[in-house]
Amino acid sequence: MNWIITEPHNLPLILCGVFYSILCIFSIVTGLIYASGKKKLNPLELSDKFMEKLSDEEKLKAFTIKMGWVTFVVGIVQGLTAFSIFNGYNTFLNIFAICFTIFSICSVMFKLKGKINLFPVIKLFFYATILLILWLAGVKRYSATNEAIQYLKSSETVKVSKIEEGYFFDGPGDEIAIIFFPGARVQYTAYAKLMYKFAENGKDCFLLASPLNFAFLNTYTPEKIMQKYSYERWYISGHSLGGVVACRYASDKPSKVKGVICLASYPAKELPSNLEYISIYGSEDKVLNMEMLEKSKKYLPENNQIFVIDGGNHSGFANYGKQDGDGKAKISSDEQQDFVINNIY
């Protein structure tokens, strides 16, 4: 089962998918009814001027059939949009979902032209609600603390630079690099301290910024980075949702990376057998779906290691405060992050 519908904190996306599913069924059914020619077109869907042009019964019937098939096709597109939202990690599909929602709002408003008609207004409400949820889900983020921001500055051992894709942490090592996907709705700079520590210990890091703070809208970026920089070994990593996206990338492009590092996360599909895999999560994590974590073990390659941080929680891998619904950590975020650094070869 997909990670979107098994993780409670993805409720905003679940609601959007449900709304689009309802619209899909409604459009397909009404479209087929109109296309059959057995029912007249609802005049509330069109402006008064347009209805005047269809005063002839035959013209109206012919137009109704055409509009029926158009509505049917729109229903199919709405179904694909629902699928893209539930699917969660396909960049193109999710950008398509947002663009289609904006287009739909503009289309309904154009048809209304200042009138207050119930049916189009209901559709407008659905679309506007979906767009609002998508927007709020991305905008309402967990912000980086001042402690994290301090690690966006260079030192004698680590050079930190702002790049097009996010931030680059360049330490003393030159053989290994980690590309890191942040968790959903978490300001990506909240991971600066962890990335700095990785670089300081010989593993350069690329911390990725994502549209609306959702990693699945940024799956194309790792390849861009790999084309610009040269390392012997590339690792893909992520926290929470970011870890799911990292696994997805590694599964689709196994020749590009040496291994995957999951922090409070798990793969949603089978990983290639040639990959190295490390999973680390806290014993007090109340956000991570433990049942799905256990089930995901069937997807792991033979070379896998799983570590449980005694006293660690979901939020401790970064510096953004305590996440809603998370358990109370029994150790500091420093201790939790040091555990990660010490157990990554």
C-alpha positions as CSV (number, residue, x, y, z in Angstrom):
1,M,0.0,0.0,0.0
2,N,1.3,3.5,-0.8
3,W,3.0,5.6,1.8
4,I,0.6,8.5,1.2
5,I,-2.5,6.6,2.5
6,T,-0.7,4.8,5.4
7,E,0.9,7.9,7.1
8,P,-1.6,9.9,9.2
9,H,0.4,13.1,8.8
10,N,-0.3,13.1,5.1
11,L,-4.0,13.8,5.8
12,P,-4.0,17.0,3.6
13,L,-3.0,15.0,0.6
14,I,-5.5,12.3,1.4
15,L,-8.3,14.8,1.5
16,C,-7.2,16.2,-1.9
17,G,-7.2,12.8,-3.4
18,V,-10.6,12.0,-2.0
19,F,-12.0,15.3,-3.3
20,Y,-10.6,14.5,-6.8
21,S,-12.0,11.0,-6.6
22,I,-15.5,12.3,-6.0
23,L,-15.2,14.8,-8.8
24,C,-13.9,12.0,-11.1
25,I,-16.9,9.7,-10.5
26,F,-19.3,12.6,-10.8
27,S,-17.8,13.9,-14.1
28,I,-17.7,10.4,-15.7
29,V,-21.3,9.6,-14.7
30,T,-22.7,12.9,-15.8
31,G,-20.6,13.0,-18.9
32,L,-21.9,9.6,-20.1
33,I,-25.5,10.7,-19.4
34,Y,-25.1,13.8,-21.5
35,A,-23.2,11.9,-24.2
36,S,-26.1,9.5,-24.5
37,G,-28.3,12.4,-25.6
38,K,-31.0,11.3,-23.1
39,K,-30.7,14.4,-21.0
40,K,-30.5,18.1,-21.8
41,L,-27.5,20.1,-20.8
42,N,-27.7,21.9,-17.5
43,P,-28.0,25.6,-18.4
44,L,-26.4,26.5,-15.1
45,E,-23.1,25.3,-16.6
46,L,-23.1,28.0,-19.3
47,S,-23.6,31.7,-19.6
48,D,-26.9,33.2,-20.7
49,K,-25.4,34.5,-24.0
50,F,-24.1,31.1,-24.9
51,M,-27.5,29.5,-24.1
52,E,-29.1,32.0,-26.5
53,K,-27.0,30.6,-29.4
54,L,-28.3,27.1,-28.6
55,S,-31.9,28.0,-28.8
56,D,-32.5,25.5,-31.6
57,E,-33.3,22.0,-30.1
58,E,-31.1,20.1,-32.5
59,K,-28.1,22.4,-31.9
60,L,-28.6,22.1,-28.2
61,K,-28.7,18.3,-28.4
62,A,-25.6,18.0,-30.6
63,F,-23.7,20.4,-28.3
64,T,-24.9,18.4,-25.2
65,I,-23.5,15.2,-26.6
66,K,-20.1,16.9,-27.3
67,M,-20.1,18.4,-23.9
68,G,-20.9,15.0,-22.4
69,W,-17.8,13.5,-24.0
70,V,-15.7,16.5,-22.9
71,T,-17.0,16.1,-19.3
72,F,-16.2,12.3,-19.5
73,V,-12.6,13.1,-20.5
74,V,-12.4,15.7,-17.7
75,G,-13.5,12.9,-15.3
76,I,-10.7,10.7,-16.5
77,V,-8.2,13.5,-16.0
78,Q,-9.6,14.1,-12.5
79,G,-9.1,10.4,-11.8
80,L,-5.5,10.7,-13.0
81,T,-5.1,13.7,-10.7
82,A,-6.4,11.7,-7.7
83,F,-4.0,8.9,-8.6
84,S,-1.1,11.4,-8.8
85,I,-1.9,12.8,-5.4
86,F,-2.2,9.4,-3.8
87,N,0.9,8.2,-5.6
88,G,2.8,11.0,-4.0
89,Y,6.3,10.8,-5.4
90,N,6.0,11.5,-9.1
91,T,7.2,15.0,-9.9
92,F,5.4,15.4,-13.2
93,L,2.1,14.1,-11.9
94,N,2.0,16.3,-8.8
95,I,2.9,19.4,-10.7
96,F,0.2,18.4,-13.2
97,A,-2.3,18.0,-10.2
98,I,-1.6,21.6,-9.0
99,C,-1.7,23.1,-12.5
100,F,-5.0,21.3,-13.4
101,T,-6.6,22.5,-10.2
102,I,-5.7,26.1,-11.0
103,F,-7.0,25.6,-14.5
104,S,-10.2,24.2,-13.2
105,I,-10.8,27.1,-10.9
106,C,-10.2,29.6,-13.8
107,S,-12.5,27.6,-16.1
108,V,-15.4,27.5,-13.6
109,M,-15.1,31.2,-12.8
110,F,-15.1,32.0,-16.6
111,K,-18.4,30.0,-17.0
112,L,-20.0,31.8,-14.0
113,K,-19.2,35.3,-15.2
114,G,-20.5,36.9,-12.1
115,K,-23.6,34.8,-11.7
116,I,-24.3,32.7,-8.6
117,N,-25.4,29.3,-9.8
118,L,-25.4,26.4,-7.3
119,F,-23.8,23.6,-9.4
120,P,-20.7,25.5,-10.7
121,V,-20.3,27.1,-7.2
122,I,-20.1,23.7,-5.6
123,K,-17.5,22.6,-8.1
124,L,-15.6,25.8,-7.5
125,F,-15.7,25.1,-3.8
126,F,-14.2,21.7,-4.3
127,Y,-11.4,23.0,-6.5
128,A,-10.6,25.9,-4.3
129,T,-10.6,23.7,-1.2
130,I,-8.1,21.3,-2.9
131,L,-5.8,24.1,-3.9
132,L,-6.0,25.7,-0.4
133,I,-5.1,22.4,1.2
134,L,-2.2,21.8,-1.1
135,W,-1.0,25.3,-0.5
136,L,-1.4,25.2,3.3
137,A,0.2,21.8,3.5
138,G,3.3,23.3,1.9
139,V,3.3,26.7,3.5
140,K,2.6,25.6,7.1
141,R,6.1,24.3,7.7
142,Y,8.3,23.5,10.6
143,S,10.9,26.2,10.6
144,A,14.6,25.8,11.2
145,T,15.8,26.9,14.6
146,N,18.6,29.5,15.1
147,E,20.9,26.6,16.1
148,A,20.5,25.1,12.6
149,I,20.9,28.4,10.8
150,Q,24.3,28.9,12.4
151,Y,25.6,25.9,10.5
152,L,24.9,27.5,7.1
153,K,28.2,29.4,7.6
154,S,31.6,28.1,6.5
155,S,34.3,27.2,8.9
156,E,38.0,26.1,8.6
157,T,36.9,22.5,8.1
158,V,33.6,22.8,6.1
159,K,32.8,25.2,3.3
160,V,29.0,25.9,3.1
161,S,27.7,27.4,-0.1
162,K,24.3,28.2,-1.4
163,I,23.7,26.5,-4.8
164,E,20.7,26.3,-7.2
165,E,19.5,23.1,-5.7
166,G,19.8,24.1,-2.0
167,Y,23.1,24.0,0.0
168,F,26.4,22.3,-0.5
169,F,28.5,21.2,2.5
170,D,32.0,20.6,1.3
171,G,34.3,19.0,4.0
172,P,37.7,17.5,3.9
173,G,36.6,14.3,2.1
174,D,36.5,14.0,-1.7
175,E,35.3,10.5,-2.4
176,I,31.8,10.2,-0.9
177,A,28.8,12.5,-1.3
178,I,25.3,12.3,0.2
179,I,22.2,13.9,-1.5
180,F,19.6,14.6,1.1
181,F,15.8,15.0,0.9
182,P,14.2,16.8,3.9
183,G,11.0,15.6,5.5
184,A,7.6,16.9,4.4
185,R,6.7,20.5,5.5
186,V,10.1,20.9,7.2
187,Q,12.2,23.9,6.2
188,Y,15.2,22.3,4.6
189,T,17.7,24.4,6.4
190,A,16.6,22.6,9.6
191,Y,19.0,19.8,8.5
192,A,22.0,22.1,8.2
193,K,23.6,20.9,11.5
194,L,23.3,17.2,10.5
195,M,24.7,17.9,7.0
196,Y,27.6,20.0,8.5
197,K,28.5,17.1,10.8
198,F,28.4,14.6,7.8
199,A,30.8,16.9,5.8
200,E,33.0,17.4,8.8
201,N,33.4,13.6,9.0
202,G,34.4,13.2,5.3
203,K,31.1,12.9,3.5
204,D,30.2,16.0,1.5
205,C,26.5,16.8,1.5
206,F,23.9,18.3,-0.8
207,L,20.9,19.5,1.1
208,L,17.9,19.8,-1.3
209,A,15.3,22.6,-1.3
210,S,11.9,21.4,-2.5
211,P,8.8,23.2,-3.9
212,L,6.2,23.6,-1.1
213,N,8.5,21.7,1.2
214,F,7.5,18.4,-0.4
215,A,10.4,16.2,-1.5
216,F,8.3,14.3,-4.1
217,L,8.2,17.6,-6.2
218,N,12.0,17.5,-6.5
219,T,12.9,14.0,-7.7
220,Y,14.8,15.3,-10.8
221,T,17.4,17.2,-8.8
222,P,19.9,14.4,-7.8
223,E,20.7,13.7,-11.4
224,K,21.4,17.4,-12.0
225,I,23.8,17.4,-9.1
226,M,25.6,14.3,-10.2
227,Q,26.2,15.8,-13.6
228,K,27.8,18.9,-12.0
229,Y,30.0,17.2,-9.4
230,S,32.3,14.2,-9.4
231,Y,32.5,11.7,-6.6
232,E,33.5,8.0,-6.5
233,R,30.5,7.0,-4.4
234,W,27.1,8.7,-4.3
235,Y,24.5,8.0,-1.5
236,I,20.9,9.1,-1.5
237,S,19.3,9.9,1.8
238,G,16.3,11.5,3.4
239,H,14.2,11.9,6.5
240,S,10.6,10.8,6.8
241,L,8.9,11.5,3.4
242,G,12.3,12.5,2.1
243,G,13.5,8.9,2.8
244,V,10.7,7.4,0.8
245,V,11.6,9.7,-2.1
246,A,15.2,8.8,-1.8
247,C,14.3,5.1,-1.9
248,R,12.2,5.7,-5.0
249,Y,15.0,7.4,-6.8
250,A,17.5,4.6,-5.9
251,S,15.0,2.0,-7.1
252,D,14.5,3.7,-10.4
253,K,18.2,4.6,-11.0
254,P,20.3,1.9,-9.1
255,S,23.3,2.5,-11.3
256,K,23.6,6.1,-10.1
257,V,24.0,5.5,-6.4
258,K,25.9,3.2,-4.1
259,G,23.3,3.1,-1.3
260,V,20.4,4.6,0.6
261,I,20.3,6.1,4.1
262,C,16.8,6.3,5.6
263,L,16.1,8.3,8.7
264,A,12.7,7.5,10.2
265,S,11.6,6.2,6.9
266,Y,11.2,3.1,4.7
267,P,11.0,2.1,1.0
268,A,7.6,1.9,-0.7
269,K,8.9,-0.5,-3.4
270,E,11.6,-3.1,-3.8
271,L,15.2,-1.8,-3.8
272,P,17.8,-3.4,-6.2
273,S,19.9,-6.1,-4.6
274,N,23.2,-4.3,-5.4
275,L,22.5,-1.4,-3.1
276,E,23.7,-0.8,0.4
277,Y,20.9,0.2,2.8
278,I,20.9,1.8,6.2
279,S,17.8,2.5,8.3
280,I,17.9,4.6,11.5
281,Y,14.9,5.5,13.6
282,G,14.2,6.5,17.2
283,S,12.5,4.3,19.8
284,E,10.2,7.2,20.8
285,D,9.1,8.0,17.2
286,K,5.3,8.3,17.2
287,V,5.1,9.8,13.6
288,L,6.7,6.9,11.7
289,N,4.2,4.1,10.8
290,M,5.9,1.2,12.6
291,E,3.6,-1.4,11.0
292,M,4.6,-0.2,7.5
293,L,8.2,-0.1,8.5
294,E,8.1,-3.7,9.5
295,K,6.3,-4.7,6.2
296,S,8.8,-2.7,4.1
297,K,11.6,-5.1,5.2
298,K,10.6,-7.4,2.3
299,Y,11.8,-4.6,-0.1
300,L,15.3,-4.4,1.4
301,P,18.4,-5.5,-0.4
302,E,20.6,-8.2,1.2
303,N,23.2,-5.7,2.4
304,N,21.1,-3.8,4.9
305,Q,21.5,-2.5,8.4
306,I,18.8,-1.3,10.8
307,F,19.6,0.8,13.9
308,V,17.2,2.0,16.6
309,I,18.3,5.0,18.6
310,D,17.3,4.4,22.2
311,G,15.4,7.5,23.4
312,G,15.4,9.2,19.9
313,N,12.2,10.5,18.2
314,H,11.1,11.6,14.8
315,S,12.0,15.2,15.1
316,G,15.5,14.8,16.5
317,F,17.2,14.1,13.2
318,A,17.0,17.9,12.5
319,N,16.6,21.2,14.4
320,Y,13.0,22.4,13.9
321,G,11.4,21.7,17.3
322,K,9.0,18.9,18.2
323,Q,6.8,17.7,15.4
324,D,3.0,17.4,16.0
325,G,2.1,13.9,17.2
326,D,5.7,12.9,17.9
327,G,6.9,11.2,21.1
328,K,9.0,12.9,23.7
329,A,12.7,12.3,23.1
330,K,14.8,11.0,26.0
331,I,18.0,12.3,24.5
332,S,19.0,15.5,22.8
333,S,18.9,16.2,19.1
334,D,22.7,16.4,19.3
335,E,23.0,12.9,20.7
336,Q,20.5,11.6,18.1
337,Q,22.4,13.2,15.2
338,D,25.8,12.0,16.5
339,F,24.4,8.5,16.5
340,V,23.6,8.9,12.8
341,I,27.1,10.2,12.1
342,N,28.8,7.4,14.0
343,N,26.9,4.6,12.3
344,I,27.2,5.7,8.7
345,Y,30.3,4.3,7.1
